[in-house]
Amino acid sequence: MNVEQKLAALEAELAEIKSQQTAPEELAKLVREMTIEAIKNAQRPGGVLHKK
């Protein structure tokens, strides 16, 4: 393996690591948005917070 091939392999590995790190961030954003929506729905008249 020459230097160029090693560099290409390293760049490919770094790209894969970076893509794996963005997935948890996107998941956290999705969960945060779903939680906000669930709280809004619970606060509406007839929502979970207003049931007796």
C-alpha positions as CSV (number, residue, x, y, z in Angstrom):
1,M,0.0,0.0,0.0
2,N,1.4,3.3,-1.0
3,V,0.8,6.6,0.8
4,E,-2.0,7.7,-1.5
5,Q,-3.9,4.4,-0.9
6,K,-3.4,4.7,2.9
7,L,-4.6,8.2,2.8
8,A,-7.7,7.2,0.8
9,A,-8.5,4.4,3.2
10,L,-8.1,6.7,6.1
11,E,-10.4,9.3,4.6
12,A,-13.0,6.7,3.9
13,E,-12.8,5.5,7.5
14,L,-13.2,9.0,8.8
15,A,-16.2,9.6,6.6
16,E,-17.9,6.5,8.0
17,I,-17.1,7.5,11.6
18,K,-18.6,11.0,10.9
19,S,-21.7,9.5,9.4
20,Q,-22.2,7.3,12.5
21,Q,-21.9,10.3,14.8
22,T,-24.6,12.3,13.0
23,A,-27.2,9.6,13.3
24,P,-27.4,9.9,17.1
25,E,-27.7,13.7,16.8
26,E,-30.6,13.3,14.3
27,L,-32.3,10.8,16.6
28,A,-31.9,13.1,19.6
29,K,-33.5,15.9,17.6
30,L,-36.4,13.7,16.5
31,V,-37.0,12.6,20.1
32,R,-36.9,16.2,21.3
33,E,-39.4,17.3,18.7
34,M,-41.7,14.3,19.5
35,T,-41.5,15.2,23.3
36,I,-42.4,18.8,22.6
37,E,-45.4,17.8,20.5
38,A,-46.6,15.3,23.2
39,I,-46.4,17.9,25.9
40,K,-48.4,20.4,23.7
41,N,-51.1,17.8,23.0
42,A,-51.3,17.0,26.7
43,Q,-51.8,20.7,27.6
44,R,-54.7,21.1,25.1
45,P,-58.3,21.0,26.4
46,G,-59.3,17.4,26.6
47,G,-55.6,16.4,26.7
48,V,-54.1,14.1,29.3
49,L,-53.5,16.9,31.8
50,H,-57.1,18.0,31.8
51,K,-58.8,14.6,32.2
52,K,-60.3,13.8,35.6
